Amino acid sequence: MLLVDTELALVANPDDRLTRDMKGQELLIEDATLPIREEIVVSWFRSVRSGVRSDQFEVPYDADIDGQGRLAWAAGPVMKALSEELSGTGTALVLTDQQSHILVRQAPDRGLGAWLDSIQMGPGFRYSEEHAGTNAIGTALAVHRPFVVAGGEHFADLLSTMTCAAIPITDPRNGNLLGAVDLSSRAEDASPLMLPFARRVASEIGQRLLEDTSEATRVLREHFVRARRRTKDPFVSVSEATMFANAAATRELQPDDHLLLWEWVVRAIDGHQPVAPEVVLTGGTRAVKGFEPVRDGGVLVGASLRLVPPSSGVASGPFRAGDRPRFGWASLTATELSVAELVAEGMTNRQAAAKLYLSPHTVGFHMRQVFRKLEISSRVELTRLIVERRP
């Protein structure tokens, strides 16, 4: 028996098998006949460091997970059609978001759904590696590539009777990670075709996402054309990729305001905005007098906003910055300050985006604004300024 320190990236010999001993955060290698893959060993180390217990299994559950978003819309018809091909195989088809929350589950065989419920693999549960240990969904999303976990390769003992294969799904517009598609079965029902089948599902979902880009833009444009006739105020229809504005808004908005408006929309829909909201834009603040999400078949494709001078008395006409300076800490918006704090703690743009319910692209925009306003050019300088600013 060989004791392996979790700080070392050691890999078992071909005739060894890793078992978990959570006492002292250590892993034990015992003699066995099965080889263990290096990538599984590395994932087990990550699981240990996250505090996962192999003998206890309790994954987070979120009842408010949105199973009607763009990814679910693109995946819906594909999963429904292809899940029929899985009938009689004892295999389930699962869709997750980028944080490993299960959005959709297709279990065509009788009794399969009850078994998946017993291992908490249902809509709303989160199968991230940091909560469920080594598993195809969480590990594929952690390493951003296809992943198969079979039987005892799972870190959690409860999952050792299953085999799963997962493929990450990225947005064809910008390459951002959207989620994953997974095939799961009991270990005795596993097939070497699970991964190729998952690739096929992911490919067809990706194609629908690509086609959806132009369709969503068309729907948003048609809504804007109809709605702009009802107001003379600055009026915009915005999505993450597109913004349409009437003449009044065009005179007042600046290019960077597109992402600021979309950030506000995302937060409003997620319930992170006050009842009487205002939006802070490049040139100053505007109140949102009218707000209407735009959906296509239940899927959010954008939103329309009617902007008016804020009740605080900022003058009408072109936006003004009021008393907000152009540079220094006082020039940062609340979101920019939040982004700066998280980045200074060592988070990547993607991690900060998940924390703040933003896209990595939007966080990148805010980082550029922070650098410009603080007159710095690196994360190291930002971290130093944050540390100096704290008591």
ROLOLO-648102 format. One record per residue (C-alpha): x, z, y. Coordinates in Angstrom, 3 decimals. Example, Ala and Ser with C-alpha at 12.3 -4.5 7.8 and 13.67 -1.06 7.14 Angstrom:
<recs>
rec X->12.300 | Z->7.800 | Y->-4.500 $
rec X->13.670 | Z->7.140 | Y->-1.060 $
</recs>
This chain:
<recs>
rec X->0.000 | Z->0.000 | Y->0.000 $
rec X->1.322 | Z->-0.944 | Y->3.453 $
rec X->0.248 | Z->0.805 | Y->6.667 $
rec X->-0.141 | Z->-1.620 | Y->9.569 $
rec X->0.015 | Z->-0.491 | Y->13.194 $
rec X->-2.795 | Z->-2.128 | Y->15.179 $
rec X->-0.356 | Z->-2.888 | Y->17.982 $
rec X->1.467 | Z->-5.340 | Y->15.690 $
rec X->0.123 | Z->-8.780 | Y->14.800 $
rec X->1.023 | Z->-8.488 | Y->11.120 $
rec X->-0.542 | Z->-10.731 | Y->8.511 $
rec X->-1.121 | Z->-9.737 | Y->4.907 $
rec X->0.784 | Z->-11.443 | Y->2.147 $
rec X->-1.198 | Z->-13.960 | Y->0.072 $
rec X->-1.729 | Z->-11.355 | Y->-2.657 $
rec X->-2.917 | Z->-8.654 | Y->-0.250 $
rec X->-6.312 | Z->-7.826 | Y->1.148 $
rec X->-7.063 | Z->-5.868 | Y->4.319 $
rec X->-9.486 | Z->-2.972 | Y->4.235 $
rec X->-10.509 | Z->-0.852 | Y->7.172 $
rec X->-9.636 | Z->2.784 | Y->7.724 $
rec X->-10.904 | Z->3.802 | Y->11.142 $
rec X->-9.042 | Z->7.119 | Y->11.150 $
rec X->-6.337 | Z->6.828 | Y->13.763 $
rec X->-7.342 | Z->3.224 | Y->14.506 $
rec X->-5.274 | Z->1.988 | Y->11.554 $
rec X->-5.652 | Z->-0.801 | Y->9.018 $
rec X->-4.593 | Z->-0.509 | Y->5.394 $
rec X->-3.428 | Z->-3.405 | Y->3.248 $
rec X->-4.154 | Z->-2.908 | Y->-0.435 $
rec X->-3.081 | Z->-5.052 | Y->-3.362 $
rec X->-5.759 | Z->-7.554 | Y->-4.362 $
rec X->-6.120 | Z->-11.047 | Y->-5.692 $
rec X->-7.715 | Z->-12.663 | Y->-2.603 $
rec X->-5.635 | Z->-14.057 | Y->0.289 $
rec X->-6.605 | Z->-13.156 | Y->3.842 $
rec X->-6.449 | Z->-15.593 | Y->6.734 $
rec X->-4.303 | Z->-14.763 | Y->9.746 $
rec X->-7.171 | Z->-15.472 | Y->12.158 $
rec X->-9.336 | Z->-12.935 | Y->10.304 $
rec X->-6.601 | Z->-10.296 | Y->10.512 $
rec X->-6.253 | Z->-10.866 | Y->14.258 $
rec X->-10.025 | Z->-10.619 | Y->14.707 $
rec X->-10.067 | Z->-7.351 | Y->12.740 $
rec X->-7.436 | Z->-5.947 | Y->15.084 $
rec X->-9.636 | Z->-6.868 | Y->18.055 $
rec X->-12.610 | Z->-5.214 | Y->16.365 $
rec X->-10.655 | Z->-1.995 | Y->15.854 $
rec X->-9.502 | Z->-1.955 | Y->19.466 $
rec X->-13.114 | Z->-2.415 | Y->20.606 $
rec X->-14.078 | Z->0.731 | Y->18.719 $
rec X->-16.219 | Z->-0.969 | Y->16.061 $
rec X->-16.784 | Z->1.103 | Y->12.920 $
rec X->-16.793 | Z->-0.760 | Y->9.626 $
rec X->-19.115 | Z->1.801 | Y->8.045 $
rec X->-21.611 | Z->1.840 | Y->10.914 $
rec X->-23.570 | Z->-1.143 | Y->12.197 $
rec X->-25.686 | Z->-0.986 | Y->15.327 $
rec X->-25.632 | Z->-3.978 | Y->17.679 $
rec X->-27.131 | Z->-3.940 | Y->21.207 $
rec X->-30.648 | Z->-5.278 | Y->21.709 $
rec X->-32.042 | Z->-6.796 | Y->24.901 $
rec X->-35.766 | Z->-7.569 | Y->24.975 $
rec X->-35.386 | Z->-9.524 | Y->28.236 $
rec X->-33.088 | Z->-12.239 | Y->26.885 $
rec X->-34.260 | Z->-15.624 | Y->28.197 $
rec X->-35.031 | Z->-17.849 | Y->25.238 $
rec X->-36.538 | Z->-20.542 | Y->27.466 $
rec X->-33.485 | Z->-21.636 | Y->29.450 $
rec X->-31.742 | Z->-24.996 | Y->29.557 $
rec X->-29.766 | Z->-24.430 | Y->26.356 $
rec X->-32.876 | Z->-23.360 | Y->24.433 $
rec X->-34.767 | Z->-26.357 | Y->25.811 $
rec X->-32.056 | Z->-28.756 | Y->24.626 $
rec X->-31.728 | Z->-27.037 | Y->21.254 $
rec X->-35.432 | Z->-26.592 | Y->20.479 $
rec X->-36.328 | Z->-30.049 | Y->19.073 $
rec X->-32.954 | Z->-30.381 | Y->17.337 $
rec X->-33.220 | Z->-27.043 | Y->15.574 $
rec X->-36.837 | Z->-27.604 | Y->14.581 $
rec X->-36.054 | Z->-30.981 | Y->13.006 $
rec X->-32.825 | Z->-30.015 | Y->11.270 $
rec X->-34.018 | Z->-26.626 | Y->10.031 $
rec X->-36.422 | Z->-28.515 | Y->7.753 $
rec X->-33.379 | Z->-29.978 | Y->6.014 $
rec X->-32.256 | Z->-26.425 | Y->5.218 $
rec X->-35.411 | Z->-25.628 | Y->3.262 $
rec X->-34.500 | Z->-24.380 | Y->-0.193 $
rec X->-30.861 | Z->-23.655 | Y->0.690 $
rec X->-31.288 | Z->-20.021 | Y->1.706 $
rec X->-29.649 | Z->-20.792 | Y->5.045 $
rec X->-30.814 | Z->-19.874 | Y->8.559 $
rec X->-30.091 | Z->-21.716 | Y->11.796 $
rec X->-29.331 | Z->-19.544 | Y->14.836 $
rec X->-28.788 | Z->-20.259 | Y->18.551 $
rec X->-27.042 | Z->-17.782 | Y->20.871 $
rec X->-26.120 | Z->-17.599 | Y->24.539 $
rec X->-22.523 | Z->-17.321 | Y->25.782 $
rec X->-22.592 | Z->-13.528 | Y->25.387 $
rec X->-23.626 | Z->-13.729 | Y->21.708 $
rec X->-27.275 | Z->-12.763 | Y->22.281 $
rec X->-29.454 | Z->-14.479 | Y->19.679 $
rec X->-31.971 | Z->-16.732 | Y->21.449 $
rec X->-33.616 | Z->-18.635 | Y->18.587 $
rec X->-33.653 | Z->-18.195 | Y->14.815 $
rec X->-34.979 | Z->-20.704 | Y->12.286 $
rec X->-35.283 | Z->-19.269 | Y->8.747 $
rec X->-37.251 | Z->-21.786 | Y->6.665 $
rec X->-37.039 | Z->-20.029 | Y->3.286 $
rec X->-39.360 | Z->-17.242 | Y->2.190 $
rec X->-37.778 | Z->-13.809 | Y->2.413 $
rec X->-34.801 | Z->-15.054 | Y->4.436 $
rec X->-36.214 | Z->-13.750 | Y->7.712 $
rec X->-36.722 | Z->-10.247 | Y->6.311 $
rec X->-33.124 | Z->-10.165 | Y->5.089 $
rec X->-31.840 | Z->-11.274 | Y->8.505 $
rec X->-33.961 | Z->-8.576 | Y->10.147 $
rec X->-32.295 | Z->-6.006 | Y->7.902 $
rec X->-28.893 | Z->-6.934 | Y->9.359 $
rec X->-30.271 | Z->-7.109 | Y->12.930 $
rec X->-29.819 | Z->-10.862 | Y->13.199 $
rec X->-32.872 | Z->-11.709 | Y->15.266 $
rec X->-33.731 | Z->-12.767 | Y->18.833 $
rec X->-32.439 | Z->-10.288 | Y->21.405 $
rec X->-29.667 | Z->-8.773 | Y->19.277 $
rec X->-26.072 | Z->-9.295 | Y->20.384 $
rec X->-23.538 | Z->-10.356 | Y->17.748 $
rec X->-20.436 | Z->-10.203 | Y->19.935 $
rec X->-17.154 | Z->-9.345 | Y->18.261 $
rec X->-16.814 | Z->-6.205 | Y->20.373 $
rec X->-20.120 | Z->-4.866 | Y->19.001 $
rec X->-20.566 | Z->-6.421 | Y->15.543 $
rec X->-16.903 | Z->-6.845 | Y->14.626 $
rec X->-15.590 | Z->-10.025 | Y->13.019 $
rec X->-18.439 | Z->-12.509 | Y->12.515 $
rec X->-18.747 | Z->-16.264 | Y->13.022 $
rec X->-20.877 | Z->-16.076 | Y->16.193 $
rec X->-18.886 | Z->-13.448 | Y->18.065 $
rec X->-15.483 | Z->-14.677 | Y->16.935 $
rec X->-16.235 | Z->-18.358 | Y->17.645 $
rec X->-17.261 | Z->-17.423 | Y->21.188 $
rec X->-14.229 | Z->-15.151 | Y->21.563 $
rec X->-11.716 | Z->-17.837 | Y->20.569 $
rec X->-13.746 | Z->-20.844 | Y->21.877 $
rec X->-13.569 | Z->-22.861 | Y->18.668 $
rec X->-15.464 | Z->-23.328 | Y->15.378 $
rec X->-15.239 | Z->-20.365 | Y->13.035 $
rec X->-16.315 | Z->-19.490 | Y->9.491 $
rec X->-16.493 | Z->-15.918 | Y->8.171 $
rec X->-17.207 | Z->-15.470 | Y->4.461 $
rec X->-18.306 | Z->-12.335 | Y->2.646 $
rec X->-15.725 | Z->-9.560 | Y->2.856 $
rec X->-13.979 | Z->-11.224 | Y->5.803 $
rec X->-16.639 | Z->-9.596 | Y->7.985 $
rec X->-15.395 | Z->-6.393 | Y->9.595 $
rec X->-18.686 | Z->-4.530 | Y->9.186 $
rec X->-19.496 | Z->-3.494 | Y->5.634 $
rec X->-23.182 | Z->-4.360 | Y->6.142 $
rec X->-22.278 | Z->-8.004 | Y->6.789 $
rec X->-20.009 | Z->-8.393 | Y->3.755 $
rec X->-22.861 | Z->-9.923 | Y->1.730 $
rec X->-23.245 | Z->-12.893 | Y->4.103 $
rec X->-21.374 | Z->-16.058 | Y->5.051 $
rec X->-21.723 | Z->-17.715 | Y->8.443 $
rec X->-20.329 | Z->-20.738 | Y->10.316 $
rec X->-20.574 | Z->-21.123 | Y->14.105 $
rec X->-19.751 | Z->-23.809 | Y->16.668 $
rec X->-19.447 | Z->-23.061 | Y->20.414 $
rec X->-21.588 | Z->-25.222 | Y->22.729 $
rec X->-20.248 | Z->-26.224 | Y->26.150 $
rec X->-21.974 | Z->-27.771 | Y->29.153 $
rec X->-21.099 | Z->-31.498 | Y->29.256 $
rec X->-21.322 | Z->-31.412 | Y->33.069 $
rec X->-18.617 | Z->-28.848 | Y->33.735 $
rec X->-17.220 | Z->-27.613 | Y->30.406 $
rec X->-18.630 | Z->-24.087 | Y->30.828 $
rec X->-19.403 | Z->-22.187 | Y->27.638 $
rec X->-23.189 | Z->-21.999 | Y->27.102 $
rec X->-23.509 | Z->-20.380 | Y->23.677 $
rec X->-23.148 | Z->-21.189 | Y->19.998 $
rec X->-25.048 | Z->-22.582 | Y->17.036 $
rec X->-24.655 | Z->-20.741 | Y->13.737 $
rec X->-25.587 | Z->-21.182 | Y->10.092 $
rec X->-25.932 | Z->-17.946 | Y->8.106 $
rec X->-26.746 | Z->-17.262 | Y->4.465 $
rec X->-26.217 | Z->-14.724 | Y->1.731 $
rec X->-22.707 | Z->-15.088 | Y->0.333 $
rec X->-23.981 | Z->-16.389 | Y->-2.999 $
rec X->-25.921 | Z->-19.160 | Y->-1.209 $
rec X->-22.979 | Z->-20.293 | Y->0.933 $
rec X->-21.931 | Z->-23.943 | Y->0.959 $
rec X->-18.808 | Z->-25.732 | Y->2.230 $
rec X->-21.226 | Z->-28.010 | Y->4.108 $
rec X->-22.313 | Z->-25.206 | Y->6.455 $
rec X->-19.638 | Z->-25.937 | Y->9.051 $
rec X->-20.160 | Z->-29.740 | Y->9.080 $
rec X->-23.906 | Z->-29.184 | Y->9.385 $
rec X->-23.356 | Z->-26.776 | Y->12.295 $
rec X->-21.158 | Z->-29.421 | Y->13.954 $
rec X->-23.986 | Z->-31.919 | Y->13.619 $
rec X->-26.475 | Z->-29.537 | Y->15.225 $
rec X->-24.087 | Z->-28.736 | Y->18.088 $
rec X->-23.392 | Z->-32.437 | Y->18.663 $
rec X->-27.086 | Z->-33.310 | Y->18.948 $
rec X->-27.698 | Z->-30.382 | Y->21.294 $
rec X->-24.771 | Z->-31.539 | Y->23.428 $
rec X->-26.257 | Z->-35.013 | Y->23.646 $
rec X->-29.568 | Z->-33.611 | Y->24.881 $
rec X->-27.731 | Z->-31.501 | Y->27.452 $
rec X->-25.980 | Z->-34.634 | Y->28.688 $
rec X->-29.257 | Z->-36.557 | Y->28.975 $
rec X->-30.912 | Z->-33.554 | Y->30.610 $
rec X->-28.591 | Z->-33.743 | Y->33.619 $
rec X->-30.196 | Z->-36.892 | Y->35.036 $
rec X->-33.717 | Z->-35.868 | Y->33.968 $
rec X->-33.456 | Z->-32.465 | Y->35.660 $
rec X->-32.208 | Z->-34.092 | Y->38.856 $
rec X->-35.164 | Z->-36.496 | Y->38.831 $
rec X->-37.673 | Z->-33.650 | Y->38.392 $
rec X->-36.071 | Z->-31.637 | Y->41.192 $
rec X->-36.014 | Z->-34.647 | Y->43.538 $
rec X->-39.694 | Z->-35.418 | Y->42.919 $
rec X->-40.623 | Z->-31.813 | Y->43.638 $
rec X->-38.592 | Z->-31.858 | Y->46.854 $
rec X->-40.239 | Z->-35.064 | Y->48.104 $
rec X->-43.711 | Z->-33.561 | Y->47.578 $
rec X->-42.969 | Z->-30.105 | Y->48.939 $
rec X->-40.995 | Z->-31.004 | Y->52.074 $
rec X->-44.111 | Z->-32.512 | Y->53.679 $
rec X->-45.690 | Z->-29.065 | Y->53.923 $
rec X->-43.154 | Z->-27.526 | Y->56.309 $
rec X->-41.030 | Z->-28.289 | Y->59.361 $
rec X->-38.723 | Z->-25.332 | Y->58.687 $
rec X->-35.329 | Z->-25.855 | Y->57.035 $
rec X->-36.243 | Z->-26.605 | Y->53.420 $
rec X->-34.023 | Z->-27.179 | Y->50.381 $
rec X->-34.435 | Z->-27.837 | Y->46.674 $
rec X->-31.338 | Z->-26.736 | Y->44.813 $
rec X->-29.852 | Z->-26.594 | Y->41.313 $
rec X->-26.340 | Z->-25.711 | Y->40.196 $
rec X->-25.333 | Z->-29.381 | Y->40.389 $
rec X->-27.543 | Z->-30.773 | Y->43.193 $
rec X->-29.074 | Z->-29.896 | Y->46.562 $
rec X->-31.742 | Z->-31.813 | Y->48.491 $
rec X->-32.390 | Z->-30.816 | Y->52.122 $
rec X->-34.817 | Z->-31.933 | Y->54.834 $
rec X->-33.607 | Z->-32.927 | Y->58.304 $
rec X->-33.913 | Z->-29.380 | Y->59.715 $
rec X->-31.833 | Z->-27.913 | Y->56.912 $
rec X->-29.269 | Z->-30.727 | Y->57.022 $
rec X->-28.516 | Z->-29.918 | Y->60.671 $
rec X->-27.858 | Z->-26.275 | Y->59.852 $
rec X->-26.372 | Z->-26.102 | Y->56.375 $
rec X->-22.731 | Z->-26.595 | Y->55.480 $
rec X->-21.349 | Z->-27.973 | Y->52.173 $
rec X->-20.344 | Z->-24.540 | Y->50.838 $
rec X->-23.924 | Z->-23.290 | Y->51.281 $
rec X->-25.013 | Z->-25.181 | Y->48.157 $
rec X->-23.397 | Z->-22.683 | Y->45.793 $
rec X->-24.440 | Z->-19.711 | Y->47.941 $
rec X->-28.074 | Z->-20.817 | Y->47.744 $
rec X->-27.891 | Z->-21.412 | Y->44.006 $
rec X->-26.317 | Z->-17.987 | Y->43.491 $
rec X->-29.235 | Z->-16.451 | Y->45.398 $
rec X->-31.720 | Z->-18.370 | Y->43.227 $
rec X->-30.103 | Z->-17.152 | Y->39.980 $
rec X->-30.144 | Z->-13.564 | Y->41.169 $
rec X->-33.741 | Z->-13.831 | Y->42.394 $
rec X->-34.941 | Z->-15.168 | Y->39.048 $
rec X->-32.998 | Z->-12.502 | Y->37.174 $
rec X->-34.675 | Z->-9.820 | Y->39.300 $
rec X->-31.617 | Z->-8.854 | Y->41.327 $
rec X->-33.094 | Z->-9.603 | Y->44.775 $
rec X->-35.207 | Z->-7.335 | Y->47.049 $
rec X->-38.858 | Z->-8.106 | Y->47.790 $
rec X->-38.115 | Z->-9.344 | Y->51.337 $
rec X->-34.817 | Z->-11.156 | Y->50.718 $
rec X->-32.272 | Z->-12.729 | Y->52.983 $
rec X->-29.529 | Z->-15.137 | Y->52.009 $
rec X->-26.054 | Z->-14.951 | Y->53.554 $
rec X->-24.721 | Z->-18.452 | Y->54.171 $
rec X->-21.478 | Z->-19.811 | Y->55.578 $
rec X->-22.690 | Z->-19.733 | Y->59.188 $
rec X->-24.806 | Z->-16.599 | Y->59.045 $
rec X->-27.989 | Z->-15.124 | Y->57.575 $
rec X->-31.429 | Z->-16.628 | Y->56.972 $
rec X->-34.590 | Z->-15.077 | Y->55.598 $
rec X->-36.208 | Z->-16.789 | Y->52.632 $
rec X->-39.823 | Z->-17.191 | Y->53.694 $
rec X->-40.812 | Z->-19.320 | Y->50.720 $
rec X->-39.286 | Z->-19.432 | Y->47.249 $
rec X->-40.543 | Z->-21.494 | Y->44.291 $
rec X->-38.760 | Z->-21.996 | Y->40.956 $
rec X->-38.951 | Z->-25.598 | Y->39.707 $
rec X->-39.475 | Z->-25.993 | Y->35.966 $
rec X->-39.766 | Z->-28.898 | Y->33.585 $
rec X->-41.682 | Z->-28.008 | Y->30.454 $
rec X->-40.965 | Z->-24.312 | Y->31.000 $
rec X->-37.237 | Z->-24.864 | Y->31.566 $
rec X->-35.757 | Z->-23.931 | Y->34.938 $
rec X->-34.209 | Z->-26.996 | Y->36.612 $
rec X->-33.869 | Z->-25.604 | Y->40.144 $
rec X->-35.778 | Z->-23.944 | Y->42.979 $
rec X->-37.059 | Z->-24.669 | Y->46.472 $
rec X->-36.438 | Z->-22.387 | Y->49.439 $
rec X->-37.933 | Z->-22.317 | Y->52.933 $
rec X->-35.463 | Z->-20.746 | Y->55.370 $
rec X->-36.359 | Z->-19.059 | Y->58.669 $
rec X->-34.510 | Z->-16.860 | Y->61.187 $
rec X->-34.081 | Z->-13.302 | Y->59.872 $
rec X->-36.294 | Z->-10.486 | Y->61.137 $
rec X->-33.213 | Z->-8.679 | Y->62.481 $
rec X->-33.346 | Z->-10.866 | Y->65.555 $
rec X->-30.664 | Z->-13.449 | Y->64.883 $
rec X->-31.462 | Z->-16.388 | Y->67.132 $
rec X->-33.288 | Z->-19.396 | Y->65.784 $
rec X->-31.733 | Z->-22.834 | Y->65.669 $
rec X->-28.351 | Z->-23.378 | Y->64.030 $
rec X->-27.173 | Z->-20.443 | Y->61.914 $
rec X->-24.991 | Z->-17.884 | Y->63.627 $
rec X->-22.542 | Z->-15.435 | Y->62.159 $
rec X->-23.781 | Z->-12.659 | Y->64.434 $
rec X->-21.275 | Z->-9.829 | Y->64.525 $
rec X->-19.547 | Z->-10.784 | Y->61.267 $
rec X->-15.878 | Z->-11.634 | Y->61.935 $
rec X->-14.298 | Z->-14.742 | Y->60.436 $
rec X->-11.352 | Z->-12.995 | Y->58.767 $
rec X->-10.489 | Z->-9.636 | Y->57.229 $
rec X->-12.413 | Z->-7.236 | Y->54.982 $
rec X->-15.398 | Z->-7.106 | Y->57.333 $
rec X->-15.833 | Z->-10.878 | Y->56.980 $
rec X->-16.483 | Z->-10.645 | Y->53.215 $
rec X->-20.039 | Z->-10.806 | Y->51.941 $
rec X->-21.238 | Z->-8.257 | Y->49.384 $
rec X->-20.815 | Z->-10.791 | Y->46.572 $
rec X->-17.321 | Z->-11.786 | Y->47.715 $
rec X->-16.319 | Z->-8.122 | Y->47.780 $
rec X->-17.721 | Z->-7.572 | Y->44.281 $
rec X->-15.810 | Z->-10.586 | Y->42.967 $
rec X->-12.601 | Z->-9.383 | Y->44.632 $
rec X->-12.931 | Z->-5.906 | Y->43.098 $
rec X->-13.498 | Z->-7.271 | Y->39.578 $
rec X->-10.636 | Z->-9.768 | Y->39.798 $
rec X->-8.337 | Z->-7.023 | Y->41.078 $
rec X->-9.233 | Z->-5.033 | Y->37.943 $
rec X->-7.791 | Z->-7.883 | Y->35.889 $
rec X->-10.954 | Z->-9.792 | Y->34.989 $
rec X->-10.867 | Z->-13.560 | Y->34.606 $
rec X->-13.335 | Z->-15.742 | Y->36.520 $
rec X->-15.412 | Z->-16.056 | Y->33.352 $
rec X->-15.524 | Z->-12.284 | Y->32.793 $
rec X->-16.433 | Z->-11.608 | Y->36.431 $
rec X->-19.130 | Z->-14.283 | Y->36.243 $
rec X->-20.738 | Z->-12.598 | Y->33.223 $
rec X->-20.622 | Z->-9.231 | Y->34.982 $
rec X->-22.276 | Z->-10.557 | Y->38.148 $
rec X->-24.741 | Z->-12.994 | Y->36.498 $
rec X->-22.990 | Z->-15.974 | Y->38.102 $
rec X->-21.350 | Z->-19.112 | Y->36.758 $
rec X->-17.524 | Z->-19.257 | Y->36.558 $
rec X->-17.707 | Z->-22.174 | Y->39.009 $
rec X->-19.492 | Z->-19.973 | Y->41.570 $
rec X->-16.973 | Z->-17.160 | Y->41.083 $
rec X->-14.183 | Z->-19.674 | Y->41.705 $
rec X->-15.882 | Z->-20.660 | Y->44.964 $
rec X->-16.089 | Z->-17.013 | Y->46.057 $
rec X->-12.438 | Z->-16.469 | Y->45.181 $
rec X->-11.438 | Z->-19.341 | Y->47.455 $
rec X->-13.514 | Z->-17.793 | Y->50.235 $
rec X->-11.871 | Z->-14.400 | Y->49.685 $
rec X->-8.377 | Z->-15.926 | Y->49.782 $
rec X->-9.204 | Z->-17.787 | Y->52.986 $
rec X->-10.752 | Z->-14.802 | Y->54.759 $
rec X->-8.013 | Z->-12.375 | Y->53.716 $
rec X->-5.327 | Z->-15.016 | Y->54.363 $
rec X->-3.732 | Z->-14.653 | Y->50.934 $
rec X->-2.924 | Z->-17.116 | Y->48.168 $
rec X->-2.731 | Z->-15.203 | Y->44.871 $
rec X->-4.475 | Z->-12.627 | Y->42.711 $
rec X->-1.378 | Z->-10.442 | Y->42.917 $
rec X->-1.747 | Z->-10.229 | Y->46.697 $
rec X->-5.460 | Z->-9.526 | Y->46.320 $
rec X->-4.800 | Z->-6.693 | Y->43.869 $
rec X->-2.238 | Z->-5.173 | Y->46.217 $
rec X->-4.679 | Z->-5.280 | Y->49.140 $
rec X->-7.455 | Z->-3.738 | Y->47.042 $
rec X->-5.165 | Z->-0.896 | Y->45.900 $
rec X->-3.974 | Z->-0.254 | Y->49.472 $
rec X->-7.560 | Z->-0.217 | Y->50.722 $
rec X->-8.753 | Z->2.398 | Y->48.264 $
rec X->-8.406 | Z->6.090 | Y->49.237 $
</recs>
